[in-house]
Amino acid sequence: MSLARISLSLAGIVGTLTVAFTGGLIWLLVTQPVSTTEQVARGEISPLVRSVAGVLYEALQGLLKYL
């Protein structure tokens, strides 16, 4: 594989992960706005990342049940 193909593949993976994380964060802001903004205001990033990971995991479970 050439360096160009590897870099494009890596950029695609990073872009996909970024979109998934952003979608989870937006979902948390819509469904739990108070707790999400409190965590951001306090500077607590770990619970926020854990919450986004939980949302993405539940979405993936629902998708796999559908398939």
MARBA-958410 format. One record per residue: x, y, z of N, C-alpha, C, O, CB in turn; residue in one letter. Coordinates in Angstrom, 2 decimals, padded with zeros to 5 digits. Glycine has a CB too. Layout:
<nodes>
<<X Y Z> <X Y Z> <X Y Z> <X Y Z> <X Y Z> "A"> ...
</nodes>
This chain:
<nodes>
<<000.83 -001.18 000.00> <000.00 000.00 000.00> <000.88 001.25 000.00> <001.92 001.30 000.65> <-000.95 000.00 001.21> "M"> <<000.44 002.19 -000.71> <001.21 003.43 -000.77> <000.86 004.32 000.42> <-000.15 004.12 001.09> <000.95 004.17 -002.09> "S"> <<001.70 005.28 000.66> <001.52 006.20 001.77> <000.24 007.02 001.59> <-000.42 007.35 002.58> <002.72 007.13 001.90> "L"> <<-000.11 007.34 000.37> <-001.33 008.12 000.12> <-002.57 007.33 000.51> <-003.50 007.90 001.10> <-001.41 008.53 -001.36> "A"> <<-002.62 006.05 000.21> <-003.79 005.23 000.55> <-003.91 005.06 002.06> <-005.01 005.09 002.61> <-003.70 003.85 -000.12> "R"> <<-002.77 004.89 002.73> <-002.79 004.73 004.18> <-003.25 006.01 004.84> <-004.06 005.97 005.77> <-001.39 004.33 004.71> "I"> <<-002.76 007.15 004.38> <-003.15 008.41 005.00> <-004.62 008.72 004.75> <-005.29 009.27 005.62> <-002.28 009.55 004.47> "S"> <<-005.15 008.37 003.57> <-006.57 008.58 003.31> <-007.43 007.65 004.17> <-008.48 008.05 004.65> <-006.88 008.36 001.81> "L"> <<-006.98 006.42 004.36> <-007.71 005.49 005.22> <-007.71 005.98 006.66> <-008.74 005.92 007.34> <-007.10 004.08 005.13> "S"> <<-006.58 006.45 007.13> <-006.48 006.96 008.49> <-007.35 008.20 008.67> <-008.02 008.35 009.69> <-005.02 007.28 008.83> "L"> <<-007.36 009.07 007.69> <-008.20 010.26 007.75> <-009.67 009.88 007.78> <-010.47 010.52 008.47> <-007.91 011.19 006.57> "A"> <<-010.05 008.87 007.04> <-011.43 008.41 007.03> <-011.85 007.84 008.37> <-012.96 008.09 008.84> <-011.63 007.37 005.95> "G"> <<-010.97 007.07 008.99> <-011.26 006.49 010.31> <-011.39 007.59 011.36> <-012.32 007.57 012.16> <-010.16 005.49 010.72> "I"> <<-010.47 008.52 011.35> <-010.53 009.63 012.31> <-011.78 010.47 012.09> <-012.43 010.89 013.05> <-009.26 010.52 012.19> "V"> <<-012.13 010.72 010.86> <-013.35 011.48 010.55> <-014.60 010.77 011.01> <-015.51 011.39 011.56> <-013.43 011.75 009.06> "G"> <<-014.66 009.46 010.80> <-015.82 008.69 011.23> <-015.96 008.69 012.74> <-017.06 008.85 013.27> <-015.73 007.26 010.71> "T"> <<-014.86 008.51 013.45> <-014.90 008.54 014.91> <-015.30 009.92 015.44> <-016.03 010.02 016.42> <-013.54 008.14 015.49> "L"> <<-014.84 010.96 014.79> <-015.19 012.32 015.20> <-016.68 012.57 015.01> <-017.32 013.16 015.88> <-014.38 013.34 014.41> "T"> <<-017.21 012.14 013.89> <-018.64 012.32 013.62> <-019.48 011.53 014.62> <-020.49 012.03 015.10> <-018.99 011.89 012.19> "V"> <<-019.06 010.31 014.95> <-019.80 009.49 015.91> <-019.77 010.13 017.30> <-020.80 010.18 017.97> <-019.21 008.07 015.97> "A"> <<-018.62 010.62 017.74> <-018.52 011.26 019.05> <-019.34 012.54 019.10> <-020.01 012.81 020.09> <-017.05 011.56 019.39> "F"> <<-019.29 013.32 018.04> <-020.05 014.56 017.99> <-021.55 014.28 018.00> <-022.32 014.98 018.66> <-019.68 015.38 016.75> "T"> <<-021.96 013.25 017.28> <-023.38 012.88 017.29> <-023.84 012.45 018.67> <-024.93 012.82 019.10> <-023.63 011.75 016.29> "G"> <<-023.01 011.69 019.37> <-023.35 011.29 020.74> <-023.42 012.48 021.68> <-024.29 012.53 022.54> <-022.34 010.30 021.25> "G"> <<-022.53 013.42 021.52> <-022.53 014.62 022.36> <-023.77 015.47 022.09> <-024.37 015.99 023.03> <-021.26 015.46 022.11> "L"> <<-024.15 015.61 020.85> <-025.36 016.37 020.51> <-026.59 015.66 021.08> <-027.50 016.31 021.59> <-025.49 016.53 018.98> "I"> <<-026.61 014.32 020.99> <-027.73 013.57 021.55> <-027.83 013.80 023.06> <-028.94 013.96 023.59> <-027.57 012.06 021.25> "W"> <<-026.70 013.82 023.76> <-026.72 014.10 025.20> <-027.19 015.52 025.48> <-027.92 015.74 026.45> <-025.33 013.88 025.80> "L"> <<-026.80 016.47 024.66> <-027.25 017.85 024.86> <-028.75 017.99 024.66> <-029.39 018.83 025.29> <-026.50 018.79 023.92> "L"> <<-029.31 017.18 023.78> <-030.75 017.24 023.54> <-031.53 016.50 024.62> <-032.55 016.99 025.09> <-031.09 016.65 022.16> "V"> <<-031.05 015.33 025.02> <-031.80 014.51 025.97> <-031.52 014.85 027.44> <-032.41 014.72 028.28> <-031.50 013.07 025.74> "T"> <<-030.30 015.28 027.76> <-029.93 015.61 029.14> <-029.15 016.92 029.17> <-027.96 016.92 029.48> <-029.09 014.46 029.77> "Q"> <<-029.80 018.02 028.86> <-029.04 019.27 028.73> <-028.46 019.79 030.05> <-027.36 020.34 030.06> <-029.92 020.33 028.14> "P"> <<-029.19 019.63 031.14> <-028.72 020.19 032.41> <-027.49 019.46 032.91> <-026.49 020.10 033.26> <-029.83 020.13 033.46> "V"> <<-027.54 018.14 032.95> <-026.39 017.40 033.47> <-025.17 017.54 032.56> <-024.03 017.60 033.04> <-026.74 015.92 033.63> "S"> <<-025.39 017.61 031.25> <-024.27 017.76 030.33> <-023.60 019.12 030.49> <-022.37 019.20 030.54> <-024.74 017.59 028.89> "T"> <<-024.38 020.18 030.58> <-023.79 021.51 030.73> <-023.13 021.68 032.10> <-022.13 022.38 032.22> <-024.85 022.59 030.53> "T"> <<-023.69 021.04 033.14> <-023.05 021.11 034.46> <-021.68 020.44 034.44> <-020.73 020.95 035.04> <-023.94 020.45 035.52> "E"> <<-021.59 019.31 033.76> <-020.30 018.62 033.67> <-019.27 019.45 032.91> <-018.10 019.50 033.29> <-020.47 017.25 033.01> "Q"> <<-019.71 020.08 031.84> <-018.80 020.92 031.06> <-018.39 022.14 031.87> <-017.22 022.54 031.84> <-019.45 021.34 029.72> "V"> <<-019.33 022.76 032.59> <-019.03 023.95 033.37> <-018.04 023.65 034.50> <-017.19 024.48 034.82> <-020.32 024.55 033.94> "A"> <<-018.17 022.45 035.09> <-017.24 022.07 036.16> <-015.90 021.59 035.62> <-014.96 021.42 036.39> <-017.86 020.98 037.02> "R"> <<-015.81 021.38 034.33> <-014.56 020.92 033.73> <-014.35 019.43 033.86> <-013.23 018.94 033.71> <-013.41 021.64 034.34> "G"> <<-015.42 018.71 034.15> <-015.32 017.26 034.30> <-015.54 016.61 032.94> <-016.68 016.49 032.48> <-016.35 016.73 035.34> "E"> <<-014.47 016.21 032.31> <-014.55 015.64 030.97> <-014.78 014.13 031.04> <-015.45 013.57 030.17> <-013.27 015.95 030.19> "I"> <<-014.23 013.47 032.04> <-014.33 012.02 032.13> <-015.78 011.51 032.17> <-016.10 010.59 031.42> <-013.60 011.54 033.36> "S"> <<-016.67 012.07 033.01> <-018.05 011.59 032.99> <-018.76 011.89 031.67> <-019.63 011.12 031.24> <-018.83 012.23 034.13> "P"> <<-018.39 012.97 031.03> <-018.99 013.32 029.75> <-018.59 012.31 028.67> <-019.43 011.87 027.89> <-018.58 014.74 029.33> "L"> <<-017.33 011.96 028.64> <-016.85 010.97 027.67> <-017.49 009.61 027.95> <-017.86 008.89 027.03> <-015.30 010.85 027.71> "V"> <<-017.62 009.27 029.22> <-018.26 008.01 029.61> <-019.73 008.00 029.17> <-020.23 006.98 028.70> <-018.15 007.78 031.14> "R"> <<-020.40 009.12 029.31> <-021.81 009.21 028.90> <-021.95 009.08 027.38> <-022.83 008.39 026.89> <-022.42 010.53 029.37> "S"> <<-021.07 009.75 026.66> <-021.12 009.67 025.19> <-020.82 008.23 024.74> <-021.47 007.73 023.82> <-020.09 010.65 024.54> "V"> <<-019.87 007.59 025.38> <-019.57 006.19 025.04> <-020.77 005.30 025.32> <-021.04 004.37 024.56> <-018.35 005.70 025.82> "A"> <<-021.48 005.56 026.40> <-022.68 004.79 026.72> <-023.77 004.98 025.68> <-024.43 004.03 025.29> <-023.20 005.16 028.08> "G"> <<-023.95 006.21 025.25> <-024.95 006.51 024.21> <-024.59 005.80 022.91> <-025.46 005.21 022.27> <-025.07 008.02 023.98> "V"> <<-023.33 005.86 022.52> <-022.91 005.20 021.28> <-023.04 003.69 021.39> <-023.40 003.02 020.42> <-021.46 005.57 020.95> "L"> <<-022.75 003.14 022.56> <-022.88 001.69 022.77> <-024.35 001.27 022.66> <-024.65 000.26 022.02> <-022.30 001.29 024.15> "Y"> <<-025.25 002.02 023.27> <-026.68 001.70 023.18> <-027.18 001.82 021.74> <-028.00 001.01 021.30> <-027.49 002.63 024.09> "E"> <<-026.70 002.81 021.03> <-027.11 002.95 019.63> <-026.61 001.78 018.80> <-027.33 001.28 017.93> <-026.60 004.28 019.06> "A"> <<-025.40 001.35 019.04> <-024.86 000.21 018.32> <-025.61 -001.08 018.66> <-025.86 -001.90 017.78> <-023.37 000.04 018.63> "L"> <<-025.97 -001.26 019.93> <-026.77 -002.42 020.32> <-028.12 -002.41 019.61> <-028.56 -003.44 019.10> <-026.97 -002.44 021.85> "Q"> <<-028.77 -001.26 019.58> <-030.05 -001.16 018.91> <-029.94 -001.44 017.42> <-030.81 -002.08 016.84> <-030.65 000.21 019.12> "G"> <<-028.88 -000.98 016.82> <-028.66 -001.23 015.40> <-028.41 -002.71 015.13> <-028.93 -003.26 014.15> <-027.48 -000.40 014.90> "L"> <<-027.64 -003.35 015.98> <-027.37 -004.77 015.79> <-028.60 -005.62 016.07> <-028.77 -006.67 015.44> <-026.22 -005.21 016.69> "L"> <<-029.47 -005.21 016.99> <-030.72 -005.92 017.20> <-031.63 -005.82 015.99> <-032.33 -006.76 015.64> <-031.43 -005.40 018.43> "K"> <<-031.60 -004.66 015.36> <-032.42 -004.43 014.17> <-031.96 -005.30 013.01> <-032.78 -005.80 012.23> <-032.37 -002.96 013.76> "Y"> <<-030.65 -005.47 012.90> <-030.12 -006.26 011.79> <-030.27 -007.72 012.10> <-029.88 -008.56 011.29> <-028.65 -005.92 011.52> "L"> 
</nodes>
